Amino acid sequence: MWKQTVASAAHPRLPSRRRKVTPGTARKKVPSISQLKWMSLTRIR
């Protein structure tokens, strides 16, 4: 189950199936992407 969440986080652009929930997913996906970027920055440092 968690593998699916990781895949979705890695690929913010999901198929048309998730387009119906674009507003809700977008708000939840934006912070996740920002967190991933921060994690990469912290790892580099």
Sequence and secondary structure as in RCSB ss.txt:
>XXXX:A:sequence
MWKQTVASAAHPRLPSRRRKVTPGTARKKVPSISQLKWMSLTRIR
>XXXX:A:secstr
 HHHHHHHHH  S  GGGGGGHHHHHHHHHHHHHHHHHHHHHHH 
